[in-house]
Amino acid sequence: MAEIINLNRFRKNKRRAEKRQEADENAVKFGRSKAEKELDQAQQSKADRDLDGHELE
């Protein structure tokens, strides 16, 4: 005899696997490492400080 399969559980697992794969693809496309984010933040804060330093009073 064939093994009995719960179709609802099968569909849920399939949907989860598809979402996980899509998330992994998006992480590769759009993700940035922590070091890249920190470097960008440091550059932005330096640019803000430089701009504030050039203000006329």
PDBQT receptor file of N, H, CA, C and O in Angstrom, charges set to zero:
ATOM      1  N   MET A   1       0.828  -1.192   0.000  1.00  0.00    +0.000 N 
ATOM      2  CA  MET A   1       0.000   0.000   0.000  1.00  0.00    +0.000 C 
ATOM      3  C   MET A   1       0.873   1.256   0.000  1.00  0.00    +0.000 C 
ATOM      4  O   MET A   1       2.007   1.252   0.478  1.00  0.00    +0.000 OA
ATOM      5  N   ALA A   2       0.318   2.301  -0.539  1.00  0.00    +0.000 N 
ATOM      6  H   ALA A   2      -0.604   2.305  -0.927  1.00  0.00    +0.000 HD
ATOM      7  CA  ALA A   2       1.017   3.573  -0.576  1.00  0.00    +0.000 C 
ATOM      8  C   ALA A   2       0.919   4.255   0.784  1.00  0.00    +0.000 C 
ATOM      9  O   ALA A   2       0.000   4.010   1.566  1.00  0.00    +0.000 OA
ATOM     10  N   GLU A   3       1.873   5.096   1.029  1.00  0.00    +0.000 N 
ATOM     11  H   GLU A   3       2.619   5.295   0.394  1.00  0.00    +0.000 HD
ATOM     12  CA  GLU A   3       1.882   5.839   2.288  1.00  0.00    +0.000 C 
ATOM     13  C   GLU A   3       0.857   6.971   2.218  1.00  0.00    +0.000 C 
ATOM     14  O   GLU A   3       0.727   7.634   1.189  1.00  0.00    +0.000 OA
ATOM     15  N   ILE A   4       0.150   7.184   3.287  1.00  0.00    +0.000 N 
ATOM     16  H   ILE A   4       0.255   6.645   4.123  1.00  0.00    +0.000 HD
ATOM     17  CA  ILE A   4      -0.858   8.233   3.344  1.00  0.00    +0.000 C 
ATOM     18  C   ILE A   4      -0.161   9.567   3.571  1.00  0.00    +0.000 C 
ATOM     19  O   ILE A   4       0.705   9.696   4.436  1.00  0.00    +0.000 OA
ATOM     20  N   ILE A   5      -0.557  10.553   2.776  1.00  0.00    +0.000 N 
ATOM     21  H   ILE A   5      -1.260  10.448   2.073  1.00  0.00    +0.000 HD
ATOM     22  CA  ILE A   5       0.060  11.877   2.853  1.00  0.00    +0.000 C 
ATOM     23  C   ILE A   5      -1.018  12.899   3.170  1.00  0.00    +0.000 C 
ATOM     24  O   ILE A   5      -2.087  12.904   2.561  1.00  0.00    +0.000 OA
ATOM     25  N   ASN A   6      -0.725  13.757   4.124  1.00  0.00    +0.000 N 
ATOM     26  H   ASN A   6       0.144  13.753   4.619  1.00  0.00    +0.000 HD
ATOM     27  CA  ASN A   6      -1.628  14.853   4.451  1.00  0.00    +0.000 C 
ATOM     28  C   ASN A   6      -1.374  15.975   3.434  1.00  0.00    +0.000 C 
ATOM     29  O   ASN A   6      -0.312  16.596   3.441  1.00  0.00    +0.000 OA
ATOM     30  N   LEU A   7      -2.357  16.228   2.563  1.00  0.00    +0.000 N 
ATOM     31  H   LEU A   7      -3.221  15.723   2.557  1.00  0.00    +0.000 HD
ATOM     32  CA  LEU A   7      -2.155  17.196   1.484  1.00  0.00    +0.000 C 
ATOM     33  C   LEU A   7      -1.998  18.624   1.995  1.00  0.00    +0.000 C 
ATOM     34  O   LEU A   7      -1.250  19.412   1.417  1.00  0.00    +0.000 OA
ATOM     35  N   ASN A   8      -2.694  18.957   3.064  1.00  0.00    +0.000 N 
ATOM     36  H   ASN A   8      -3.302  18.317   3.534  1.00  0.00    +0.000 HD
ATOM     37  CA  ASN A   8      -2.548  20.310   3.610  1.00  0.00    +0.000 C 
ATOM     38  C   ASN A   8      -1.129  20.537   4.107  1.00  0.00    +0.000 C 
ATOM     39  O   ASN A   8      -0.549  21.595   3.859  1.00  0.00    +0.000 OA
ATOM     40  N   ARG A   9      -0.572  19.573   4.794  1.00  0.00    +0.000 N 
ATOM     41  H   ARG A   9      -1.043  18.714   4.995  1.00  0.00    +0.000 HD
ATOM     42  CA  ARG A   9       0.793  19.688   5.290  1.00  0.00    +0.000 C 
ATOM     43  C   ARG A   9       1.771  19.742   4.115  1.00  0.00    +0.000 C 
ATOM     44  O   ARG A   9       2.744  20.494   4.149  1.00  0.00    +0.000 OA
ATOM     45  N   PHE A  10       1.513  18.951   3.087  1.00  0.00    +0.000 N 
ATOM     46  H   PHE A  10       0.722  18.340   3.060  1.00  0.00    +0.000 HD
ATOM     47  CA  PHE A  10       2.366  18.949   1.901  1.00  0.00    +0.000 C 
ATOM     48  C   PHE A  10       2.361  20.324   1.236  1.00  0.00    +0.000 C 
ATOM     49  O   PHE A  10       3.416  20.839   0.864  1.00  0.00    +0.000 OA
ATOM     50  N   ARG A  11       1.177  20.918   1.086  1.00  0.00    +0.000 N 
ATOM     51  H   ARG A  11       0.320  20.499   1.388  1.00  0.00    +0.000 HD
ATOM     52  CA  ARG A  11       1.070  22.245   0.461  1.00  0.00    +0.000 C 
ATOM     53  C   ARG A  11       1.779  23.315   1.292  1.00  0.00    +0.000 C 
ATOM     54  O   ARG A  11       2.471  24.178   0.751  1.00  0.00    +0.000 OA
ATOM     55  N   LYS A  12       1.598  23.248   2.614  1.00  0.00    +0.000 N 
ATOM     56  H   LYS A  12       1.036  22.547   3.054  1.00  0.00    +0.000 HD
ATOM     57  CA  LYS A  12       2.246  24.233   3.489  1.00  0.00    +0.000 C 
ATOM     58  C   LYS A  12       3.765  24.119   3.390  1.00  0.00    +0.000 C 
ATOM     59  O   LYS A  12       4.461  25.130   3.291  1.00  0.00    +0.000 OA
ATOM     60  N   ASN A  13       4.275  22.897   3.415  1.00  0.00    +0.000 N 
ATOM     61  H   ASN A  13       3.710  22.076   3.495  1.00  0.00    +0.000 HD
ATOM     62  CA  ASN A  13       5.721  22.714   3.326  1.00  0.00    +0.000 C 
ATOM     63  C   ASN A  13       6.257  23.195   1.984  1.00  0.00    +0.000 C 
ATOM     64  O   ASN A  13       7.335  23.786   1.917  1.00  0.00    +0.000 OA
ATOM     65  N   LYS A  14       5.516  22.946   0.930  1.00  0.00    +0.000 N 
ATOM     66  H   LYS A  14       4.641  22.466   0.984  1.00  0.00    +0.000 HD
ATOM     67  CA  LYS A  14       5.928  23.395  -0.395  1.00  0.00    +0.000 C 
ATOM     68  C   LYS A  14       5.964  24.919  -0.452  1.00  0.00    +0.000 C 
ATOM     69  O   LYS A  14       6.914  25.504  -0.971  1.00  0.00    +0.000 OA
ATOM     70  N   ARG A  15       4.915  25.565   0.090  1.00  0.00    +0.000 N 
ATOM     71  H   ARG A  15       4.144  25.090   0.512  1.00  0.00    +0.000 HD
ATOM     72  CA  ARG A  15       4.851  27.028   0.103  1.00  0.00    +0.000 C 
ATOM     73  C   ARG A  15       5.990  27.614   0.938  1.00  0.00    +0.000 C 
ATOM     74  O   ARG A  15       6.596  28.612   0.546  1.00  0.00    +0.000 OA
ATOM     75  N   ARG A  16       6.280  27.008   2.073  1.00  0.00    +0.000 N 
ATOM     76  H   ARG A  16       5.788  26.198   2.391  1.00  0.00    +0.000 HD
ATOM     77  CA  ARG A  16       7.391  27.490   2.910  1.00  0.00    +0.000 C 
ATOM     78  C   ARG A  16       8.714  27.392   2.184  1.00  0.00    +0.000 C 
ATOM     79  O   ARG A  16       9.535  28.306   2.254  1.00  0.00    +0.000 OA
ATOM     80  N   ALA A  17       8.926  26.287   1.487  1.00  0.00    +0.000 N 
ATOM     81  H   ALA A  17       8.258  25.545   1.430  1.00  0.00    +0.000 HD
ATOM     82  CA  ALA A  17      10.171  26.096   0.747  1.00  0.00    +0.000 C 
ATOM     83  C   ALA A  17      10.306  27.139  -0.363  1.00  0.00    +0.000 C 
ATOM     84  O   ALA A  17      11.397  27.663  -0.587  1.00  0.00    +0.000 OA
ATOM     85  N   GLU A  18       9.223  27.438  -1.051  1.00  0.00    +0.000 N 
ATOM     86  H   GLU A  18       8.337  27.012  -0.870  1.00  0.00    +0.000 HD
ATOM     87  CA  GLU A  18       9.264  28.451  -2.106  1.00  0.00    +0.000 C 
ATOM     88  C   GLU A  18       9.569  29.825  -1.534  1.00  0.00    +0.000 C 
ATOM     89  O   GLU A  18      10.367  30.573  -2.098  1.00  0.00    +0.000 OA
ATOM     90  N   LYS A  19       8.937  30.161  -0.415  1.00  0.00    +0.000 N 
ATOM     91  H   LYS A  19       8.289  29.553   0.044  1.00  0.00    +0.000 HD
ATOM     92  CA  LYS A  19       9.194  31.467   0.209  1.00  0.00    +0.000 C 
ATOM     93  C   LYS A  19      10.636  31.561   0.707  1.00  0.00    +0.000 C 
ATOM     94  O   LYS A  19      11.273  32.607   0.580  1.00  0.00    +0.000 OA
ATOM     95  N   ARG A  20      11.144  30.474   1.270  1.00  0.00    +0.000 N 
ATOM     96  H   ARG A  20      10.626  29.625   1.373  1.00  0.00    +0.000 HD
ATOM     97  CA  ARG A  20      12.520  30.456   1.752  1.00  0.00    +0.000 C 
ATOM     98  C   ARG A  20      13.494  30.668   0.591  1.00  0.00    +0.000 C 
ATOM     99  O   ARG A  20      14.475  31.400   0.724  1.00  0.00    +0.000 OA
ATOM    100  N   GLN A  21      13.218  30.022  -0.551  1.00  0.00    +0.000 N 
ATOM    101  H   GLN A  21      12.421  29.428  -0.659  1.00  0.00    +0.000 HD
ATOM    102  CA  GLN A  21      14.075  30.167  -1.718  1.00  0.00    +0.000 C 
ATOM    103  C   GLN A  21      14.025  31.607  -2.240  1.00  0.00    +0.000 C 
ATOM    104  O   GLN A  21      15.057  32.175  -2.596  1.00  0.00    +0.000 OA
ATOM    105  N   GLU A  22      12.832  32.191  -2.283  1.00  0.00    +0.000 N 
ATOM    106  H   GLU A  22      11.993  31.730  -1.994  1.00  0.00    +0.000 HD
ATOM    107  CA  GLU A  22      12.697  33.567  -2.734  1.00  0.00    +0.000 C 
ATOM    108  C   GLU A  22      13.436  34.523  -1.797  1.00  0.00    +0.000 C 
ATOM    109  O   GLU A  22      14.075  35.472  -2.251  1.00  0.00    +0.000 OA
ATOM    110  N   ALA A  23      13.348  34.272  -0.505  1.00  0.00    +0.000 N 
ATOM    111  H   ALA A  23      12.830  33.500  -0.137  1.00  0.00    +0.000 HD
ATOM    112  CA  ALA A  23      14.045  35.124   0.470  1.00  0.00    +0.000 C 
ATOM    113  C   ALA A  23      15.555  35.020   0.296  1.00  0.00    +0.000 C 
ATOM    114  O   ALA A  23      16.264  36.022   0.393  1.00  0.00    +0.000 OA
ATOM    115  N   ASP A  24      16.045  33.822   0.041  1.00  0.00    +0.000 N 
ATOM    116  H   ASP A  24      15.469  33.008  -0.038  1.00  0.00    +0.000 HD
ATOM    117  CA  ASP A  24      17.482  33.652  -0.186  1.00  0.00    +0.000 C 
ATOM    118  C   ASP A  24      17.934  34.393  -1.440  1.00  0.00    +0.000 C 
ATOM    119  O   ASP A  24      19.000  35.008  -1.450  1.00  0.00    +0.000 OA
ATOM    120  N   GLU A  25      17.126  34.334  -2.496  1.00  0.00    +0.000 N 
ATOM    121  H   GLU A  25      16.260  33.835  -2.488  1.00  0.00    +0.000 HD
ATOM    122  CA  GLU A  25      17.469  35.053  -3.719  1.00  0.00    +0.000 C 
ATOM    123  C   GLU A  25      17.482  36.561  -3.491  1.00  0.00    +0.000 C 
ATOM    124  O   GLU A  25      18.358  37.260  -3.998  1.00  0.00    +0.000 OA
ATOM    125  N   ASN A  26      16.511  37.062  -2.729  1.00  0.00    +0.000 N 
ATOM    126  H   ASN A  26      15.799  36.494  -2.317  1.00  0.00    +0.000 HD
ATOM    127  CA  ASN A  26      16.463  38.499  -2.437  1.00  0.00    +0.000 C 
ATOM    128  C   ASN A  26      17.636  38.925  -1.568  1.00  0.00    +0.000 C 
ATOM    129  O   ASN A  26      18.153  40.032  -1.722  1.00  0.00    +0.000 OA
ATOM    130  N   ALA A  27      18.058  38.059  -0.659  1.00  0.00    +0.000 N 
ATOM    131  H   ALA A  27      17.638  37.160  -0.534  1.00  0.00    +0.000 HD
ATOM    132  CA  ALA A  27      19.192  38.391   0.194  1.00  0.00    +0.000 C 
ATOM    133  C   ALA A  27      20.455  38.543  -0.645  1.00  0.00    +0.000 C 
ATOM    134  O   ALA A  27      21.288  39.407  -0.371  1.00  0.00    +0.000 OA
ATOM    135  N   VAL A  28      20.591  37.716  -1.650  1.00  0.00    +0.000 N 
ATOM    136  H   VAL A  28      19.915  37.014  -1.872  1.00  0.00    +0.000 HD
ATOM    137  CA  VAL A  28      21.760  37.823  -2.523  1.00  0.00    +0.000 C 
ATOM    138  C   VAL A  28      21.674  39.084  -3.368  1.00  0.00    +0.000 C 
ATOM    139  O   VAL A  28      22.677  39.771  -3.563  1.00  0.00    +0.000 OA
ATOM    140  N   LYS A  29      20.480  39.395  -3.873  1.00  0.00    +0.000 N 
ATOM    141  H   LYS A  29      19.665  38.838  -3.714  1.00  0.00    +0.000 HD
ATOM    142  CA  LYS A  29      20.310  40.565  -4.734  1.00  0.00    +0.000 C 
ATOM    143  C   LYS A  29      20.480  41.871  -3.978  1.00  0.00    +0.000 C 
ATOM    144  O   LYS A  29      21.236  42.748  -4.397  1.00  0.00    +0.000 OA
ATOM    145  N   PHE A  30      19.769  41.998  -2.854  1.00  0.00    +0.000 N 
ATOM    146  H   PHE A  30      19.154  41.286  -2.514  1.00  0.00    +0.000 HD
ATOM    147  CA  PHE A  30      19.644  43.294  -2.204  1.00  0.00    +0.000 C 
ATOM    148  C   PHE A  30      20.385  43.411  -0.877  1.00  0.00    +0.000 C 
ATOM    149  O   PHE A  30      20.511  44.510  -0.337  1.00  0.00    +0.000 OA
ATOM    150  N   GLY A  31      20.863  42.325  -0.360  1.00  0.00    +0.000 N 
ATOM    151  H   GLY A  31      20.760  41.433  -0.799  1.00  0.00    +0.000 HD
ATOM    152  CA  GLY A  31      21.466  42.343   0.971  1.00  0.00    +0.000 C 
ATOM    153  C   GLY A  31      22.838  42.985   0.994  1.00  0.00    +0.000 C 
ATOM    154  O   GLY A  31      23.598  42.910   0.028  1.00  0.00    +0.000 OA
ATOM    155  N   ARG A  32      23.132  43.603   2.092  1.00  0.00    +0.000 N 
ATOM    156  H   ARG A  32      22.514  43.664   2.876  1.00  0.00    +0.000 HD
ATOM    157  CA  ARG A  32      24.462  44.169   2.298  1.00  0.00    +0.000 C 
ATOM    158  C   ARG A  32      24.990  43.620   3.609  1.00  0.00    +0.000 C 
ATOM    159  O   ARG A  32      24.228  43.346   4.536  1.00  0.00    +0.000 OA
ATOM    160  N   SER A  33      26.281  43.466   3.673  1.00  0.00    +0.000 N 
ATOM    161  H   SER A  33      26.900  43.689   2.920  1.00  0.00    +0.000 HD
ATOM    162  CA  SER A  33      26.863  42.939   4.902  1.00  0.00    +0.000 C 
ATOM    163  C   SER A  33      26.835  44.021   5.981  1.00  0.00    +0.000 C 
ATOM    164  O   SER A  33      26.619  45.200   5.703  1.00  0.00    +0.000 OA
ATOM    165  N   LYS A  34      27.056  43.587   7.202  1.00  0.00    +0.000 N 
ATOM    166  H   LYS A  34      27.232  42.628   7.427  1.00  0.00    +0.000 HD
ATOM    167  CA  LYS A  34      27.048  44.520   8.324  1.00  0.00    +0.000 C 
ATOM    168  C   LYS A  34      28.163  45.552   8.172  1.00  0.00    +0.000 C 
ATOM    169  O   LYS A  34      27.973  46.723   8.499  1.00  0.00    +0.000 OA
ATOM    170  N   ALA A  35      29.315  45.127   7.683  1.00  0.00    +0.000 N 
ATOM    171  H   ALA A  35      29.470  44.176   7.417  1.00  0.00    +0.000 HD
ATOM    172  CA  ALA A  35      30.436  46.042   7.490  1.00  0.00    +0.000 C 
ATOM    173  C   ALA A  35      30.095  47.116   6.459  1.00  0.00    +0.000 C 
ATOM    174  O   ALA A  35      30.443  48.283   6.640  1.00  0.00    +0.000 OA
ATOM    175  N   GLU A  36      29.423  46.731   5.394  1.00  0.00    +0.000 N 
ATOM    176  H   GLU A  36      29.140  45.783   5.248  1.00  0.00    +0.000 HD
ATOM    177  CA  GLU A  36      29.036  47.703   4.378  1.00  0.00    +0.000 C 
ATOM    178  C   GLU A  36      28.050  48.715   4.940  1.00  0.00    +0.000 C 
ATOM    179  O   GLU A  36      28.149  49.906   4.643  1.00  0.00    +0.000 OA
ATOM    180  N   LYS A  37      27.103  48.258   5.744  1.00  0.00    +0.000 N 
ATOM    181  H   LYS A  37      27.022  47.290   5.985  1.00  0.00    +0.000 HD
ATOM    182  CA  LYS A  37      26.131  49.171   6.349  1.00  0.00    +0.000 C 
ATOM    183  C   LYS A  37      26.822  50.136   7.309  1.00  0.00    +0.000 C 
ATOM    184  O   LYS A  37      26.516  51.329   7.312  1.00  0.00    +0.000 OA
ATOM    185  N   GLU A  38      27.741  49.637   8.113  1.00  0.00    +0.000 N 
ATOM    186  H   GLU A  38      27.990  48.669   8.111  1.00  0.00    +0.000 HD
ATOM    187  CA  GLU A  38      28.447  50.499   9.067  1.00  0.00    +0.000 C 
ATOM    188  C   GLU A  38      29.321  51.511   8.343  1.00  0.00    +0.000 C 
ATOM    189  O   GLU A  38      29.404  52.664   8.765  1.00  0.00    +0.000 OA
ATOM    190  N   LEU A  39      29.983  51.096   7.249  1.00  0.00    +0.000 N 
ATOM    191  H   LEU A  39      29.916  50.158   6.907  1.00  0.00    +0.000 HD
ATOM    192  CA  LEU A  39      30.809  52.018   6.481  1.00  0.00    +0.000 C 
ATOM    193  C   LEU A  39      29.954  53.124   5.884  1.00  0.00    +0.000 C 
ATOM    194  O   LEU A  39      30.336  54.294   5.923  1.00  0.00    +0.000 OA
ATOM    195  N   ASP A  40      28.811  52.766   5.337  1.00  0.00    +0.000 N 
ATOM    196  H   ASP A  40      28.501  51.816   5.306  1.00  0.00    +0.000 HD
ATOM    197  CA  ASP A  40      27.901  53.749   4.759  1.00  0.00    +0.000 C 
ATOM    198  C   ASP A  40      27.411  54.725   5.820  1.00  0.00    +0.000 C 
ATOM    199  O   ASP A  40      27.335  55.929   5.576  1.00  0.00    +0.000 OA
ATOM    200  N   GLN A  41      27.078  54.204   6.999  1.00  0.00    +0.000 N 
ATOM    201  H   GLN A  41      27.139  53.226   7.198  1.00  0.00    +0.000 HD
ATOM    202  CA  GLN A  41      26.619  55.065   8.086  1.00  0.00    +0.000 C 
ATOM    203  C   GLN A  41      27.732  56.010   8.540  1.00  0.00    +0.000 C 
ATOM    204  O   GLN A  41      27.474  57.183   8.808  1.00  0.00    +0.000 OA
ATOM    205  N   ALA A  42      28.960  55.512   8.627  1.00  0.00    +0.000 N 
ATOM    206  H   ALA A  42      29.169  54.559   8.409  1.00  0.00    +0.000 HD
ATOM    207  CA  ALA A  42      30.087  56.349   9.046  1.00  0.00    +0.000 C 
ATOM    208  C   ALA A  42      30.346  57.449   8.020  1.00  0.00    +0.000 C 
ATOM    209  O   ALA A  42      30.612  58.592   8.393  1.00  0.00    +0.000 OA
ATOM    210  N   GLN A  43      30.273  57.119   6.743  1.00  0.00    +0.000 N 
ATOM    211  H   GLN A  43      30.057  56.191   6.440  1.00  0.00    +0.000 HD
ATOM    212  CA  GLN A  43      30.481  58.124   5.700  1.00  0.00    +0.000 C 
ATOM    213  C   GLN A  43      29.390  59.184   5.744  1.00  0.00    +0.000 C 
ATOM    214  O   GLN A  43      29.665  60.370   5.566  1.00  0.00    +0.000 OA
ATOM    215  N   GLN A  44      28.159  58.760   5.980  1.00  0.00    +0.000 N 
ATOM    216  H   GLN A  44      27.936  57.796   6.125  1.00  0.00    +0.000 HD
ATOM    217  CA  GLN A  44      27.050  59.709   6.051  1.00  0.00    +0.000 C 
ATOM    218  C   GLN A  44      27.189  60.636   7.256  1.00  0.00    +0.000 C 
ATOM    219  O   GLN A  44      26.935  61.836   7.148  1.00  0.00    +0.000 OA
ATOM    220  N   SER A  45      27.590  60.088   8.401  1.00  0.00    +0.000 N 
ATOM    221  H   SER A  45      27.797  59.113   8.489  1.00  0.00    +0.000 HD
ATOM    222  CA  SER A  45      27.742  60.937   9.583  1.00  0.00    +0.000 C 
ATOM    223  C   SER A  45      28.899  61.917   9.405  1.00  0.00    +0.000 C 
ATOM    224  O   SER A  45      28.815  63.054   9.871  1.00  0.00    +0.000 OA
ATOM    225  N   LYS A  46      29.975  61.499   8.739  1.00  0.00    +0.000 N 
ATOM    226  H   LYS A  46      30.043  60.576   8.360  1.00  0.00    +0.000 HD
ATOM    227  CA  LYS A  46      31.085  62.420   8.475  1.00  0.00    +0.000 C 
ATOM    228  C   LYS A  46      30.634  63.533   7.537  1.00  0.00    +0.000 C 
ATOM    229  O   LYS A  46      30.987  64.694   7.742  1.00  0.00    +0.000 OA
ATOM    230  N   ALA A  47      29.862  63.195   6.517  1.00  0.00    +0.000 N 
ATOM    231  H   ALA A  47      29.575  62.252   6.351  1.00  0.00    +0.000 HD
ATOM    232  CA  ALA A  47      29.372  64.203   5.592  1.00  0.00    +0.000 C 
ATOM    233  C   ALA A  47      28.461  65.194   6.321  1.00  0.00    +0.000 C 
ATOM    234  O   ALA A  47      28.513  66.394   6.051  1.00  0.00    +0.000 OA
ATOM    235  N   ASP A  48      27.633  64.706   7.237  1.00  0.00    +0.000 N 
ATOM    236  H   ASP A  48      27.591  63.731   7.457  1.00  0.00    +0.000 HD
ATOM    237  CA  ASP A  48      26.772  65.591   8.022  1.00  0.00    +0.000 C 
ATOM    238  C   ASP A  48      27.597  66.521   8.907  1.00  0.00    +0.000 C 
ATOM    239  O   ASP A  48      27.299  67.711   9.009  1.00  0.00    +0.000 OA
ATOM    240  N   ARG A  49      28.637  65.977   9.548  1.00  0.00    +0.000 N 
ATOM    241  H   ARG A  49      28.880  65.011   9.465  1.00  0.00    +0.000 HD
ATOM    242  CA  ARG A  49      29.501  66.807  10.402  1.00  0.00    +0.000 C 
ATOM    243  C   ARG A  49      30.213  67.866   9.577  1.00  0.00    +0.000 C 
ATOM    244  O   ARG A  49      30.309  69.017  10.003  1.00  0.00    +0.000 OA
ATOM    245  N   ASP A  50      30.719  67.492   8.393  1.00  0.00    +0.000 N 
ATOM    246  H   ASP A  50      30.641  66.557   8.047  1.00  0.00    +0.000 HD
ATOM    247  CA  ASP A  50      31.412  68.452   7.536  1.00  0.00    +0.000 C 
ATOM    248  C   ASP A  50      30.468  69.566   7.089  1.00  0.00    +0.000 C 
ATOM    249  O   ASP A  50      30.851  70.735   7.052  1.00  0.00    +0.000 OA
ATOM    250  N   LEU A  51      29.240  69.199   6.752  1.00  0.00    +0.000 N 
ATOM    251  H   LEU A  51      28.929  68.249   6.782  1.00  0.00    +0.000 HD
ATOM    252  CA  LEU A  51      28.273  70.189   6.325  1.00  0.00    +0.000 C 
ATOM    253  C   LEU A  51      27.934  71.133   7.476  1.00  0.00    +0.000 C 
ATOM    254  O   LEU A  51      27.827  72.342   7.273  1.00  0.00    +0.000 OA
ATOM    255  N   ASP A  52      27.767  70.594   8.671  1.00  0.00    +0.000 N 
ATOM    256  H   ASP A  52      27.854  69.612   8.836  1.00  0.00    +0.000 HD
ATOM    257  CA  ASP A  52      27.469  71.426   9.837  1.00  0.00    +0.000 C 
ATOM    258  C   ASP A  52      28.645  72.361  10.141  1.00  0.00    +0.000 C 
ATOM    259  O   ASP A  52      28.441  73.471  10.634  1.00  0.00    +0.000 OA
ATOM    260  N   GLY A  53      29.847  71.927   9.856  1.00  0.00    +0.000 N 
ATOM    261  H   GLY A  53      30.013  71.026   9.456  1.00  0.00    +0.000 HD
ATOM    262  CA  GLY A  53      31.022  72.738  10.132  1.00  0.00    +0.000 C 
ATOM    263  C   GLY A  53      31.142  73.922   9.186  1.00  0.00    +0.000 C 
ATOM    264  O   GLY A  53      31.844  74.884   9.493  1.00  0.00    +0.000 OA
ATOM    265  N   HIS A  54      30.474  73.870   8.047  1.00  0.00    +0.000 N 
ATOM    266  H   HIS A  54      29.903  73.089   7.797  1.00  0.00    +0.000 HD
ATOM    267  CA  HIS A  54      30.567  74.951   7.075  1.00  0.00    +0.000 C 
ATOM    268  C   HIS A  54      29.420  75.946   7.183  1.00  0.00    +0.000 C 
ATOM    269  O   HIS A  54      29.311  76.844   6.347  1.00  0.00    +0.000 OA
ATOM    270  N   GLU A  55      28.577  75.814   8.172  1.00  0.00    +0.000 N 
ATOM    271  H   GLU A  55      28.665  75.086   8.851  1.00  0.00    +0.000 HD
ATOM    272  CA  GLU A  55      27.455  76.732   8.321  1.00  0.00    +0.000 C 
ATOM    273  C   GLU A  55      27.936  78.108   8.762  1.00  0.00    +0.000 C 
ATOM    274  O   GLU A  55      28.892  78.237   9.527  1.00  0.00    +0.000 OA
ATOM    275  N   LEU A  56      27.268  79.106   8.273  1.00  0.00    +0.000 N 
ATOM    276  H   LEU A  56      26.491  79.001   7.652  1.00  0.00    +0.000 HD
ATOM    277  CA  LEU A  56      27.552  80.464   8.716  1.00  0.00    +0.000 C 
ATOM    278  C   LEU A  56      26.642  80.794   9.877  1.00  0.00    +0.000 C 
ATOM    279  O   LEU A  56      25.477  80.396   9.907  1.00  0.00    +0.000 OA
ATOM    280  N   GLU A  57      27.176  81.514  10.817  1.00  0.00    +0.000 N 
ATOM    281  H   GLU A  57      28.122  81.838  10.793  1.00  0.00    +0.000 HD
ATOM    282  CA  GLU A  57      26.381  81.858  11.993  1.00  0.00    +0.000 C 
ATOM    283  C   GLU A  57      25.764  83.215  11.884  1.00  0.00    +0.000 C 
ATOM    284  O   GLU A  57      25.063  83.649  12.798  1.00  0.00    +0.000 OA
TER     285      GLU A  57
